[in-house]
Amino acid sequence: MDMSFMTIFDIIIGVLGIYLLFVGIKGFKKNEVDPMLITADELLKCKDVKALSKELMPKTAIFGAFCILFGIQGLLNDTGKILFPKAVNAVFLIAFVVIYGVFSYSLHSAKKKYIQ
């Protein structure tokens, strides 16, 4: 397997996705928020951790699932296992940027709503 920069990047995105999917599901079930998303200091200022978890953790899991998909698609393409057309690569990249933007906005909005 060729370990080019993009291959390593795809693996990192995929592993990040696995982590986010796992903490999103776990946090939602346990009404917790992962310290990678909201720092411990911010959580101390949070007026309703359970509500913050219910709002943020499903979105975290969705973003994580897409990171896994994006990482797999990129890895398959960059290693030559499946050569996707440039249009498919562009759609995946645009979708990733849009989904990241929505997730980032959701995180920022949740912090404004629950942390004071």
C-alpha positions in Angstrom: 0.0 0.0 0.0 1.3 3.4 -1.0 1.6 5.6 2.2 1.4 9.0 0.5 0.2 12.1 2.3 -3.3 11.7 1.1 -3.5 8.0 2.1 -2.4 9.0 5.6 -4.9 11.9 5.6 -7.7 9.4 4.6 -6.7 7.1 7.4 -6.7 9.9 10.0 -10.2 11.1 8.8 -11.5 7.6 9.0 -10.1 7.0 12.5 -11.5 10.4 13.6 -14.8 9.3 12.2 -14.8 6.1 14.2 -14.0 8.0 17.4 -16.7 10.6 16.8 -19.3 7.9 16.0 -18.4 6.0 19.1 -18.5 9.1 21.5 -21.6 10.4 19.8 -23.5 7.2 20.5 -22.0 6.7 23.9 -22.6 10.3 24.9 -26.2 10.3 23.7 -27.0 7.1 25.7 -25.3 8.3 28.9 -26.3 12.0 28.6 -22.7 13.1 28.5 -20.6 15.3 26.3 -17.1 14.3 25.3 -14.4 16.6 26.5 -13.0 16.7 22.9 -16.0 18.7 21.9 -16.7 20.7 25.0 -13.9 21.4 27.5 -14.2 20.4 31.2 -14.2 24.1 32.1 -17.1 24.8 29.7 -19.0 21.8 31.0 -18.8 23.3 34.6 -20.6 26.4 33.2 -23.2 24.3 31.4 -26.7 24.8 32.8 -28.1 21.5 31.3 -25.6 18.8 30.3 -28.4 16.3 29.5 -30.0 18.7 27.0 -26.7 19.6 25.5 -25.9 15.9 25.1 -29.3 15.3 23.4 -28.7 18.1 21.0 -25.1 17.7 20.2 -24.2 14.0 20.4 -26.4 12.7 17.6 -24.9 15.4 15.3 -21.5 14.2 16.4 -22.3 10.6 15.5 -23.7 11.7 12.1 -20.5 13.7 11.4 -18.4 10.8 12.5 -20.3 8.4 10.2 -19.7 10.7 7.3 -16.0 11.0 8.2 -15.7 7.2 8.0 -17.4 7.2 4.6 -15.2 10.0 3.4 -12.0 8.3 4.7 -13.0 5.0 3.0 -13.8 6.7 -0.3 -10.6 8.6 -0.2 -8.5 5.6 0.8 -10.0 3.5 -2.0 -9.4 6.2 -4.5 -5.9 7.2 -3.4 -4.6 3.6 -3.3 -6.1 2.8 -6.7 -8.4 0.0 -5.5 -11.4 1.9 -7.0 -10.7 4.9 -9.1 -13.7 7.3 -8.7 -14.4 9.9 -11.4 -13.3 13.4 -10.5 -16.9 14.5 -10.2 -17.5 11.9 -7.5 -14.4 13.0 -5.6 -15.5 16.7 -5.9 -19.0 15.8 -4.6 -17.5 14.0 -1.6 -15.2 16.9 -0.9 -18.0 19.5 -1.1 -20.2 17.3 1.0 -17.5 16.9 3.6 -16.9 20.7 3.8 -20.7 21.4 4.0 -21.3 18.7 6.7 -18.3 20.0 8.6 -19.6 23.5 8.4 -23.1 22.4 9.6 -21.5 20.4 12.5 -19.2 23.3 13.5 -22.2 25.7 13.4 -24.2 23.3 15.5 -21.4 23.0 18.1 -21.1 26.8 18.3 -24.9 27.2 18.6 -25.1 24.6 21.3 -22.3 26.3 23.3 -24.1 29.6 23.1 -27.4 28.1 24.1 -26.2 26.0 27.1 -22.9 27.4 28.3 -22.8 30.8 30.1 
